[in-house]
């Protein structure tokens, strides 16, 4: 079980978790509270998903700007 916790803690940084999220997970591992750790990991996942969606909105905005610029370019040239 201890090895499992070490793998989880190692993976959190790779997953883009903040230092605070990692410290909180470490504390839960020390308490040997797997249910609380799972809830914490789900919150971390939710945060990463929010970041993903925010990035997607930014990409969508850039796609729109590209389409508008291409449309303008075609109007000016044509």
PDB file of N, CA, C and O in Angstrom:
ATOM      1  N   UNK A   1       0.837  -1.205   0.000  1.00  0.00           N
ATOM      2  CA  UNK A   1       0.000   0.000   0.000  1.00  0.00           C
ATOM      3  C   UNK A   1       0.872   1.257   0.000  1.00  0.00           C
ATOM      4  O   UNK A   1       0.564   2.235  -0.680  1.00  0.00           O
ATOM      5  N   UNK A   2       1.953   1.220   0.762  1.00  0.00           N
ATOM      6  CA  UNK A   2       2.853   2.385   0.829  1.00  0.00           C
ATOM      7  C   UNK A   2       3.410   2.718  -0.552  1.00  0.00           C
ATOM      8  O   UNK A   2       3.514   3.888  -0.921  1.00  0.00           O
ATOM      9  N   UNK A   3       3.769   1.680  -1.317  1.00  0.00           N
ATOM     10  CA  UNK A   3       4.286   1.882  -2.665  1.00  0.00           C
ATOM     11  C   UNK A   3       3.224   2.522  -3.556  1.00  0.00           C
ATOM     12  O   UNK A   3       3.542   3.363  -4.397  1.00  0.00           O
ATOM     13  N   UNK A   4       1.971   2.127  -3.373  1.00  0.00           N
ATOM     14  CA  UNK A   4       0.879   2.708  -4.157  1.00  0.00           C
ATOM     15  C   UNK A   4       0.781   4.209  -3.902  1.00  0.00           C
ATOM     16  O   UNK A   4       0.606   4.993  -4.835  1.00  0.00           O
ATOM     17  N   UNK A   5       0.892   4.602  -2.642  1.00  0.00           N
ATOM     18  CA  UNK A   5       0.832   6.025  -2.308  1.00  0.00           C
ATOM     19  C   UNK A   5       1.990   6.783  -2.923  1.00  0.00           C
ATOM     20  O   UNK A   5       1.814   7.904  -3.401  1.00  0.00           O
ATOM     21  N   UNK A   6       3.184   6.181  -2.917  1.00  0.00           N
ATOM     22  CA  UNK A   6       4.346   6.846  -3.515  1.00  0.00           C
ATOM     23  C   UNK A   6       4.127   7.065  -5.012  1.00  0.00           C
ATOM     24  O   UNK A   6       4.476   8.116  -5.550  1.00  0.00           O
ATOM     25  N   UNK A   7       3.552   6.073  -5.674  1.00  0.00           N
ATOM     26  CA  UNK A   7       3.273   6.210  -7.105  1.00  0.00           C
ATOM     27  C   UNK A   7       2.247   7.314  -7.354  1.00  0.00           C
ATOM     28  O   UNK A   7       2.364   8.076  -8.313  1.00  0.00           O
ATOM     29  N   UNK A   8       1.256   7.390  -6.495  1.00  0.00           N
ATOM     30  CA  UNK A   8       0.241   8.436  -6.636  1.00  0.00           C
ATOM     31  C   UNK A   8       0.884   9.806  -6.482  1.00  0.00           C
ATOM     32  O   UNK A   8       0.644  10.703  -7.290  1.00  0.00           O
ATOM     33  N   UNK A   9       1.696   9.969  -5.453  1.00  0.00           N
ATOM     34  CA  UNK A   9       2.330  11.263  -5.211  1.00  0.00           C
ATOM     35  C   UNK A   9       3.257  11.642  -6.361  1.00  0.00           C
ATOM     36  O   UNK A   9       3.330  12.811  -6.741  1.00  0.00           O
ATOM     37  N   UNK A  10       3.959  10.672  -6.911  1.00  0.00           N
ATOM     38  CA  UNK A  10       4.844  10.936  -8.048  1.00  0.00           C
ATOM     39  C   UNK A  10       4.027  11.358  -9.272  1.00  0.00           C
ATOM     40  O   UNK A  10       4.426  12.252 -10.017  1.00  0.00           O
ATOM     41  N   UNK A  11       2.888  10.707  -9.467  1.00  0.00           N
ATOM     42  CA  UNK A  11       2.062  11.010 -10.628  1.00  0.00           C
ATOM     43  C   UNK A  11       1.353  12.348 -10.562  1.00  0.00           C
ATOM     44  O   UNK A  11       0.983  12.903 -11.597  1.00  0.00           O
ATOM     45  N   UNK A  12       1.158  12.876  -9.365  1.00  0.00           N
ATOM     46  CA  UNK A  12       0.432  14.145  -9.242  1.00  0.00           C
ATOM     47  C   UNK A  12       1.160  15.303  -9.923  1.00  0.00           C
ATOM     48  O   UNK A  12       0.533  16.154 -10.554  1.00  0.00           O
ATOM     49  N   UNK A  13       2.473  15.327  -9.793  1.00  0.00           N
ATOM     50  CA  UNK A  13       3.222  16.398 -10.458  1.00  0.00           C
ATOM     51  C   UNK A  13       3.128  16.255 -11.964  1.00  0.00           C
ATOM     52  O   UNK A  13       2.965  17.244 -12.678  1.00  0.00           O
ATOM     53  N   UNK A  14       3.231  15.021 -12.450  1.00  0.00           N
ATOM     54  CA  UNK A  14       3.088  14.780 -13.893  1.00  0.00           C
ATOM     55  C   UNK A  14       1.705  15.187 -14.387  1.00  0.00           C
ATOM     56  O   UNK A  14       1.543  15.586 -15.540  1.00  0.00           O
ATOM     57  N   UNK A  15       0.712  15.087 -13.510  1.00  0.00           N
ATOM     58  CA  UNK A  15      -0.661  15.433 -13.875  1.00  0.00           C
ATOM     59  C   UNK A  15      -0.912  16.936 -13.817  1.00  0.00           C
ATOM     60  O   UNK A  15      -2.014  17.394 -14.119  1.00  0.00           O
ATOM     61  N   UNK A  16       0.102  17.702 -13.430  1.00  0.00           N
ATOM     62  CA  UNK A  16      -0.048  19.155 -13.401  1.00  0.00           C
ATOM     63  C   UNK A  16      -0.662  19.688 -12.123  1.00  0.00           C
ATOM     64  O   UNK A  16      -1.153  20.817 -12.096  1.00  0.00           O
ATOM     65  N   UNK A  17      -0.641  18.891 -11.062  1.00  0.00           N
ATOM     66  CA  UNK A  17      -1.205  19.348  -9.791  1.00  0.00           C
ATOM     67  C   UNK A  17      -0.310  20.413  -9.166  1.00  0.00           C
ATOM     68  O   UNK A  17       0.904  20.429  -9.372  1.00  0.00           O
ATOM     69  N   UNK A  18      -0.925  21.282  -8.412  1.00  0.00           N
ATOM     70  CA  UNK A  18      -0.197  22.350  -7.739  1.00  0.00           C
ATOM     71  C   UNK A  18       0.557  21.775  -6.542  1.00  0.00           C
ATOM     72  O   UNK A  18       0.221  20.695  -6.059  1.00  0.00           O
ATOM     73  N   UNK A  19       1.567  22.485  -6.067  1.00  0.00           N
ATOM     74  CA  UNK A  19       2.274  22.031  -4.865  1.00  0.00           C
ATOM     75  C   UNK A  19       1.333  21.825  -3.676  1.00  0.00           C
ATOM     76  O   UNK A  19       1.510  20.887  -2.898  1.00  0.00           O
ATOM     77  N   UNK A  20       0.343  22.691  -3.536  1.00  0.00           N
ATOM     78  CA  UNK A  20      -0.612  22.543  -2.432  1.00  0.00           C
ATOM     79  C   UNK A  20      -1.430  21.263  -2.597  1.00  0.00           C
ATOM     80  O   UNK A  20      -1.657  20.540  -1.627  1.00  0.00           O
ATOM     81  N   UNK A  21      -1.868  20.985  -3.815  1.00  0.00           N
ATOM     82  CA  UNK A  21      -2.637  19.762  -4.057  1.00  0.00           C
ATOM     83  C   UNK A  21      -1.789  18.530  -3.731  1.00  0.00           C
ATOM     84  O   UNK A  21      -2.291  17.547  -3.186  1.00  0.00           O
ATOM     85  N   UNK A  22      -0.516  18.594  -4.066  1.00  0.00           N
ATOM     86  CA  UNK A  22       0.383  17.469  -3.787  1.00  0.00           C
ATOM     87  C   UNK A  22       0.587  17.315  -2.282  1.00  0.00           C
ATOM     88  O   UNK A  22       0.561  16.200  -1.760  1.00  0.00           O
ATOM     89  N   UNK A  23       0.791  18.437  -1.583  1.00  0.00           N
ATOM     90  CA  UNK A  23       0.950  18.376  -0.122  1.00  0.00           C
ATOM     91  C   UNK A  23      -0.307  17.816   0.539  1.00  0.00           C
ATOM     92  O   UNK A  23      -0.226  17.004   1.461  1.00  0.00           O
ATOM     93  N   UNK A  24      -1.469  18.258   0.059  1.00  0.00           N
ATOM     94  CA  UNK A  24      -2.728  17.758   0.622  1.00  0.00           C
ATOM     95  C   UNK A  24      -2.858  16.251   0.398  1.00  0.00           C
ATOM     96  O   UNK A  24      -3.301  15.526   1.289  1.00  0.00           O
ATOM     97  N   UNK A  25      -2.476  15.784  -0.781  1.00  0.00           N
ATOM     98  CA  UNK A  25      -2.537  14.345  -1.067  1.00  0.00           C
ATOM     99  C   UNK A  25      -1.554  13.589  -0.179  1.00  0.00           C
ATOM    100  O   UNK A  25      -1.856  12.504   0.316  1.00  0.00           O
ATOM    101  N   UNK A  26      -0.390  14.168   0.013  1.00  0.00           N
ATOM    102  CA  UNK A  26       0.613  13.525   0.874  1.00  0.00           C
ATOM    103  C   UNK A  26       0.081  13.396   2.303  1.00  0.00           C
ATOM    104  O   UNK A  26       0.273  12.369   2.954  1.00  0.00           O
ATOM    105  N   UNK A  27      -0.578  14.432   2.774  1.00  0.00           N
ATOM    106  CA  UNK A  27      -1.161  14.401   4.123  1.00  0.00           C
ATOM    107  C   UNK A  27      -2.205  13.289   4.216  1.00  0.00           C
ATOM    108  O   UNK A  27      -2.253  12.557   5.205  1.00  0.00           O
ATOM    109  N   UNK A  28      -3.031  13.167   3.193  1.00  0.00           N
ATOM    110  CA  UNK A  28      -4.057  12.115   3.200  1.00  0.00           C
ATOM    111  C   UNK A  28      -3.425  10.725   3.124  1.00  0.00           C
ATOM    112  O   UNK A  28      -3.932   9.773   3.718  1.00  0.00           O
ATOM    113  N   UNK A  29      -2.319  10.613   2.393  1.00  0.00           N
ATOM    114  CA  UNK A  29      -1.603   9.333   2.362  1.00  0.00           C
ATOM    115  C   UNK A  29      -1.056   9.006   3.743  1.00  0.00           C
ATOM    116  O   UNK A  29      -1.142   7.867   4.202  1.00  0.00           O
ATOM    117  N   UNK A  30      -0.489  10.019   4.405  1.00  0.00           N
ATOM    118  CA  UNK A  30       0.050   9.807   5.755  1.00  0.00           C
ATOM    119  C   UNK A  30      -1.047   9.378   6.724  1.00  0.00           C
ATOM    120  O   UNK A  30      -0.810   8.580   7.631  1.00  0.00           O
ATOM    121  N   UNK A  31      -2.253   9.917   6.521  1.00  0.00           N
ATOM    122  CA  UNK A  31      -3.381   9.549   7.377  1.00  0.00           C
ATOM    123  C   UNK A  31      -3.958   8.183   7.013  1.00  0.00           C
ATOM    124  O   UNK A  31      -4.791   7.631   7.732  1.00  0.00           O
ATOM    125  N   UNK A  32      -3.496   7.653   5.882  1.00  0.00           N
ATOM    126  CA  UNK A  32      -3.995   6.367   5.368  1.00  0.00           C
ATOM    127  C   UNK A  32      -5.522   6.376   5.248  1.00  0.00           C
ATOM    128  O   UNK A  32      -6.231   5.496   5.737  1.00  0.00           O
ATOM    129  N   UNK A  33      -5.978   7.431   4.564  1.00  0.00           N
ATOM    130  CA  UNK A  33      -7.423   7.603   4.352  1.00  0.00           C
ATOM    131  C   UNK A  33      -7.699   7.541   2.846  1.00  0.00           C
ATOM    132  O   UNK A  33      -7.795   8.581   2.194  1.00  0.00           O
ATOM    133  N   UNK A  34      -7.825   6.335   2.290  1.00  0.00           N
ATOM    134  CA  UNK A  34      -7.991   6.217   0.836  1.00  0.00           C
ATOM    135  C   UNK A  34      -9.268   6.868   0.308  1.00  0.00           C
ATOM    136  O   UNK A  34      -9.278   7.373  -0.815  1.00  0.00           O
ATOM    137  N   UNK A  35     -10.344   6.866   1.095  1.00  0.00           N
ATOM    138  CA  UNK A  35     -11.583   7.494   0.621  1.00  0.00           C
ATOM    139  C   UNK A  35     -11.408   8.998   0.454  1.00  0.00           C
ATOM    140  O   UNK A  35     -11.847   9.576  -0.540  1.00  0.00           O
ATOM    141  N   UNK A  36     -10.766   9.622   1.427  1.00  0.00           N
ATOM    142  CA  UNK A  36     -10.507  11.059   1.330  1.00  0.00           C
ATOM    143  C   UNK A  36      -9.523  11.347   0.201  1.00  0.00           C
ATOM    144  O   UNK A  36      -9.641  12.361  -0.488  1.00  0.00           O
ATOM    145  N   UNK A  37      -8.560  10.463   0.013  1.00  0.00           N
ATOM    146  CA  UNK A  37      -7.590  10.647  -1.076  1.00  0.00           C
ATOM    147  C   UNK A  37      -8.286  10.578  -2.426  1.00  0.00           C
ATOM    148  O   UNK A  37      -7.993  11.375  -3.317  1.00  0.00           O
ATOM    149  N   UNK A  38      -9.199   9.640  -2.585  1.00  0.00           N
ATOM    150  CA  UNK A  38      -9.942   9.537  -3.850  1.00  0.00           C
ATOM    151  C   UNK A  38     -10.753  10.809  -4.088  1.00  0.00           C
ATOM    152  O   UNK A  38     -10.782  11.322  -5.207  1.00  0.00           O
ATOM    153  N   UNK A  39     -11.407  11.319  -3.054  1.00  0.00           N
ATOM    154  CA  UNK A  39     -12.170  12.574  -3.213  1.00  0.00           C
ATOM    155  C   UNK A  39     -11.238  13.708  -3.622  1.00  0.00           C
ATOM    156  O   UNK A  39     -11.570  14.517  -4.488  1.00  0.00           O
ATOM    157  N   UNK A  40     -10.074  13.756  -2.992  1.00  0.00           N
ATOM    158  CA  UNK A  40      -9.105  14.800  -3.327  1.00  0.00           C
ATOM    159  C   UNK A  40      -8.630  14.653  -4.775  1.00  0.00           C
ATOM    160  O   UNK A  40      -8.541  15.642  -5.503  1.00  0.00           O
ATOM    161  N   UNK A  41      -8.327  13.428  -5.187  1.00  0.00           N
ATOM    162  CA  UNK A  41      -7.879  13.196  -6.561  1.00  0.00           C
ATOM    163  C   UNK A  41      -8.966  13.585  -7.563  1.00  0.00           C
ATOM    164  O   UNK A  41      -8.662  14.102  -8.638  1.00  0.00           O
ATOM    165  N   UNK A  42     -10.210  13.343  -7.219  1.00  0.00           N
ATOM    166  CA  UNK A  42     -11.313  13.751  -8.100  1.00  0.00           C
ATOM    167  C   UNK A  42     -11.411  15.270  -8.196  1.00  0.00           C
ATOM    168  O   UNK A  42     -11.708  15.807  -9.263  1.00  0.00           O
ATOM    169  N   UNK A  43     -11.160  15.970  -7.081  1.00  0.00           N
ATOM    170  CA  UNK A  43     -11.150  17.442  -7.133  1.00  0.00           C
ATOM    171  C   UNK A  43     -10.007  17.928  -8.011  1.00  0.00           C
ATOM    172  O   UNK A  43     -10.167  18.870  -8.787  1.00  0.00           O
ATOM    173  N   UNK A  44      -8.847  17.277  -7.886  1.00  0.00           N
ATOM    174  CA  UNK A  44      -7.700  17.641  -8.734  1.00  0.00           C
ATOM    175  C   UNK A  44      -8.041  17.427 -10.204  1.00  0.00           C
ATOM    176  O   UNK A  44      -7.712  18.252 -11.056  1.00  0.00           O
ATOM    177  N   UNK A  45      -8.698  16.322 -10.487  1.00  0.00           N
ATOM    178  CA  UNK A  45      -9.102  16.028 -11.865  1.00  0.00           C
ATOM    179  C   UNK A  45     -10.059  17.093 -12.386  1.00  0.00           C
ATOM    180  O   UNK A  45      -9.950  17.548 -13.524  1.00  0.00           O
ATOM    181  N   UNK A  46     -10.988  17.476 -11.537  1.00  0.00           N
ATOM    182  CA  UNK A  46     -11.957  18.499 -11.918  1.00  0.00           C
ATOM    183  C   UNK A  46     -11.239  19.807 -12.267  1.00  0.00           C
ATOM    184  O   UNK A  46     -11.590  20.477 -13.238  1.00  0.00           O
ATOM    185  N   UNK A  47     -10.243  20.155 -11.474  1.00  0.00           N
ATOM    186  CA  UNK A  47      -9.465  21.370 -11.748  1.00  0.00           C
ATOM    187  C   UNK A  47      -8.754  21.276 -13.083  1.00  0.00           C
ATOM    188  O   UNK A  47      -8.732  22.241 -13.847  1.00  0.00           O
ATOM    189  N   UNK A  48      -8.165  20.109 -13.373  1.00  0.00           N
ATOM    190  CA  UNK A  48      -7.479  19.941 -14.658  1.00  0.00           C
ATOM    191  C   UNK A  48      -8.476  20.015 -15.812  1.00  0.00           C
ATOM    192  O   UNK A  48      -8.153  20.549 -16.873  1.00  0.00           O
ATOM    193  N   UNK A  49      -9.686  19.483 -15.615  1.00  0.00           N
ATOM    194  CA  UNK A  49     -10.700  19.545 -16.662  1.00  0.00           C
ATOM    195  C   UNK A  49     -11.135  20.988 -16.905  1.00  0.00           C
ATOM    196  O   UNK A  49     -11.360  21.384 -18.049  1.00  0.00           O
ATOM    197  N   UNK A  50     -11.252  21.770 -15.844  1.00  0.00           N
ATOM    198  CA  UNK A  50     -11.588  23.190 -16.009  1.00  0.00           C
ATOM    199  C   UNK A  50     -10.503  23.908 -16.798  1.00  0.00           C
ATOM    200  O   UNK A  50     -10.798  24.747 -17.650  1.00  0.00           O
ATOM    201  N   UNK A  51      -9.245  23.575 -16.513  1.00  0.00           N
ATOM    202  CA  UNK A  51      -8.140  24.170 -17.266  1.00  0.00           C
ATOM    203  C   UNK A  51      -8.206  23.760 -18.734  1.00  0.00           C
ATOM    204  O   UNK A  51      -7.968  24.572 -19.628  1.00  0.00           O
ATOM    205  N   UNK A  52      -8.531  22.490 -18.969  1.00  0.00           N
ATOM    206  CA  UNK A  52      -8.663  21.996 -20.334  1.00  0.00           C
ATOM    207  C   UNK A  52      -9.769  22.744 -21.078  1.00  0.00           C
ATOM    208  O   UNK A  52      -9.586  23.160 -22.221  1.00  0.00           O
ATOM    209  N   UNK A  53     -10.901  22.907 -20.428  1.00  0.00           N
ATOM    210  CA  UNK A  53     -12.022  23.610 -21.072  1.00  0.00           C
ATOM    211  C   UNK A  53     -11.677  25.074 -21.333  1.00  0.00           C
ATOM    212  O   UNK A  53     -12.054  25.625 -22.368  1.00  0.00           O
ATOM    213  N   UNK A  54     -10.970  25.701 -20.409  1.00  0.00           N
ATOM    214  CA  UNK A  54     -10.550  27.089 -20.621  1.00  0.00           C
ATOM    215  C   UNK A  54      -9.603  27.169 -21.820  1.00  0.00           C
ATOM    216  O   UNK A  54      -9.716  28.083 -22.637  1.00  0.00           O
ATOM    217  N   UNK A  55      -8.685  26.232 -21.928  1.00  0.00           N
ATOM    218  CA  UNK A  55      -7.784  26.208 -23.081  1.00  0.00           C
ATOM    219  C   UNK A  55      -8.561  25.990 -24.369  1.00  0.00           C
ATOM    220  O   UNK A  55      -8.254  26.604 -25.391  1.00  0.00           O
ATOM    221  N   UNK A  56      -9.563  25.123 -24.326  1.00  0.00           N
ATOM    222  CA  UNK A  56     -10.377  24.881 -25.514  1.00  0.00           C
ATOM    223  C   UNK A  56     -11.127  26.141 -25.937  1.00  0.00           C
ATOM    224  O   UNK A  56     -11.249  26.422 -27.129  1.00  0.00           O
ATOM    225  N   UNK A  57     -11.630  26.900 -24.961  1.00  0.00           N
ATOM    226  CA  UNK A  57     -12.312  28.159 -25.302  1.00  0.00           C
ATOM    227  C   UNK A  57     -11.342  29.133 -25.973  1.00  0.00           C
ATOM    228  O   UNK A  57     -11.717  29.844 -26.905  1.00  0.00           O
ATOM    229  N   UNK A  58     -10.111  29.164 -25.503  1.00  0.00           N
ATOM    230  CA  UNK A  58      -9.105  30.054 -26.102  1.00  0.00           C
ATOM    231  C   UNK A  58      -8.788  29.621 -27.526  1.00  0.00           C
ATOM    232  O   UNK A  58      -8.658  30.458 -28.419  1.00  0.00           O
ATOM    233  N   UNK A  59      -8.664  28.311 -27.741  1.00  0.00           N
ATOM    234  CA  UNK A  59      -8.409  27.796 -29.085  1.00  0.00           C
ATOM    235  C   UNK A  59      -9.592  28.107 -30.000  1.00  0.00           C
ATOM    236  O   UNK A  59      -9.401  28.481 -31.157  1.00  0.00           O
ATOM    237  N   UNK A  60     -10.797  27.955 -29.493  1.00  0.00           N
ATOM    238  CA  UNK A  60     -11.991  28.279 -30.284  1.00  0.00           C
ATOM    239  C   UNK A  60     -11.988  29.745 -30.688  1.00  0.00           C
ATOM    240  O   UNK A  60     -12.350  30.086 -31.814  1.00  0.00           O
ATOM    241  N   UNK A  61     -11.579  30.609 -29.770  1.00  0.00           N
ATOM    242  CA  UNK A  61     -11.505  32.037 -30.077  1.00  0.00           C
ATOM    243  C   UNK A  61     -10.479  32.295 -31.187  1.00  0.00           C
ATOM    244  O   UNK A  61     -10.733  33.069 -32.110  1.00  0.00           O
ATOM    245  N   UNK A  62      -9.334  31.647 -31.088  1.00  0.00           N
ATOM    246  CA  UNK A  62      -8.316  31.809 -32.132  1.00  0.00           C
ATOM    247  C   UNK A  62      -8.803  31.268 -33.470  1.00  0.00           C
ATOM    248  O   UNK A  62      -8.541  31.866 -34.513  1.00  0.00           O
ATOM    249  N   UNK A  63      -9.506  30.144 -33.447  1.00  0.00           N
ATOM    250  CA  UNK A  63     -10.065  29.598 -34.684  1.00  0.00           C
ATOM    251  C   UNK A  63     -11.023  30.598 -35.325  1.00  0.00           C
ATOM    252  O   UNK A  63     -11.014  30.784 -36.542  1.00  0.00           O
ATOM    253  N   UNK A  64     -11.844  31.237 -34.507  1.00  0.00           N
ATOM    254  CA  UNK A  64     -12.776  32.247 -35.017  1.00  0.00           C
ATOM    255  C   UNK A  64     -11.999  33.408 -35.645  1.00  0.00           C
ATOM    256  O   UNK A  64     -12.336  33.870 -36.736  1.00  0.00           O
ATOM    257  N   UNK A  65     -10.965  33.872 -34.952  1.00  0.00           N
ATOM    258  CA  UNK A  65     -10.172  34.980 -35.483  1.00  0.00           C
ATOM    259  C   UNK A  65      -9.497  34.606 -36.799  1.00  0.00           C
ATOM    260  O   UNK A  65      -9.409  35.426 -37.713  1.00  0.00           O
ATOM    261  N   UNK A  66      -9.025  33.380 -36.890  1.00  0.00           N
ATOM    262  CA  UNK A  66      -8.412  32.914 -38.139  1.00  0.00           C
ATOM    263  C   UNK A  66      -9.438  32.916 -39.263  1.00  0.00           C
ATOM    264  O   UNK A  66      -9.163  33.404 -40.359  1.00  0.00           O
ATOM    265  N   UNK A  67     -10.629  32.368 -38.990  1.00  0.00           N
ATOM    266  CA  UNK A  67     -11.676  32.353 -40.022  1.00  0.00           C
ATOM    267  C   UNK A  67     -12.058  33.764 -40.450  1.00  0.00           C
ATOM    268  O   UNK A  67     -12.224  34.025 -41.642  1.00  0.00           O
ATOM    269  N   UNK A  68     -12.199  34.672 -39.494  1.00  0.00           N
ATOM    270  CA  UNK A  68     -12.555  36.053 -39.825  1.00  0.00           C
ATOM    271  C   UNK A  68     -11.459  36.718 -40.655  1.00  0.00           C
ATOM    272  O   UNK A  68     -11.744  37.445 -41.607  1.00  0.00           O
ATOM    273  N   UNK A  69     -10.215  36.462 -40.288  1.00  0.00           N
ATOM    274  CA  UNK A  69      -9.095  37.057 -41.026  1.00  0.00           C
ATOM    275  C   UNK A  69      -9.032  36.494 -42.435  1.00  0.00           C
ATOM    276  O   UNK A  69      -8.801  37.238 -43.389  1.00  0.00           O
ATOM    277  N   UNK A  70      -9.232  35.192 -42.577  1.00  0.00           N
ATOM    278  CA  UNK A  70      -9.240  34.593 -43.913  1.00  0.00           C
ATOM    279  C   UNK A  70     -10.383  35.124 -44.750  1.00  0.00           C
ATOM    280  O   UNK A  70     -10.225  35.343 -45.951  1.00  0.00           O
ATOM    281  N   UNK A  71     -11.530  35.335 -44.133  1.00  0.00           N
ATOM    282  CA  UNK A  71     -12.686  35.873 -44.835  1.00  0.00           C
ATOM    283  C   UNK A  71     -12.382  37.304 -45.309  1.00  0.00           C
ATOM    284  O   UNK A  71     -12.705  37.665 -46.440  1.00  0.00           O
ATOM    285  N   UNK A  72     -11.773  38.100 -44.457  1.00  0.00           N
ATOM    286  CA  UNK A  72     -11.407  39.480 -44.804  1.00  0.00           C
ATOM    287  C   UNK A  72     -10.370  39.494 -45.917  1.00  0.00           C
ATOM    288  O   UNK A  72     -10.443  40.303 -46.842  1.00  0.00           O
ATOM    289  N   UNK A  73      -9.398  38.580 -45.814  1.00  0.00           N
ATOM    290  CA  UNK A  73      -8.356  38.482 -46.820  1.00  0.00           C
ATOM    291  C   UNK A  73      -8.967  38.185 -48.181  1.00  0.00           C
ATOM    292  O   UNK A  73      -8.588  38.793 -49.181  1.00  0.00           O
ATOM    293  N   UNK A  74      -9.895  37.268 -48.221  1.00  0.00           N
ATOM    294  CA  UNK A  74     -10.540  36.899 -49.480  1.00  0.00           C
ATOM    295  C   UNK A  74     -11.363  38.060 -50.036  1.00  0.00           C
ATOM    296  O   UNK A  74     -11.445  38.221 -51.254  1.00  0.00           O
ATOM    297  N   UNK A  75     -11.969  38.867 -49.177  1.00  0.00           N
ATOM    298  CA  UNK A  75     -12.751  40.018 -49.614  1.00  0.00           C
ATOM    299  C   UNK A  75     -11.848  41.083 -50.187  1.00  0.00           C
ATOM    300  O   UNK A  75     -12.168  41.688 -51.210  1.00  0.00           O
ATOM    301  N   UNK A  76     -10.719  41.320 -49.537  1.00  0.00           N
ATOM    302  CA  UNK A  76      -9.778  42.355 -50.000  1.00  0.00           C
ATOM    303  C   UNK A  76      -9.134  41.956 -51.321  1.00  0.00           C
ATOM    304  O   UNK A  76      -9.011  42.781 -52.226  1.00  0.00           O
ATOM    305  N   UNK A  77      -8.727  40.712 -51.438  1.00  0.00           N
ATOM    306  CA  UNK A  77      -8.029  40.223 -52.636  1.00  0.00           C
ATOM    307  C   UNK A  77      -9.010  40.062 -53.789  1.00  0.00           C
ATOM    308  O   UNK A  77      -8.705  40.396 -54.934  1.00  0.00           O
ATOM    309  N   UNK A  78     -10.200  39.544 -53.467  1.00  0.00           N
ATOM    310  CA  UNK A  78     -11.172  39.220 -54.498  1.00  0.00           C
ATOM    311  C   UNK A  78     -11.854  40.432 -54.972  1.00  0.00           C
ATOM    312  O   UNK A  78     -12.715  40.354 -55.848  1.00  0.00           O
TER     313      UNK A  78
END
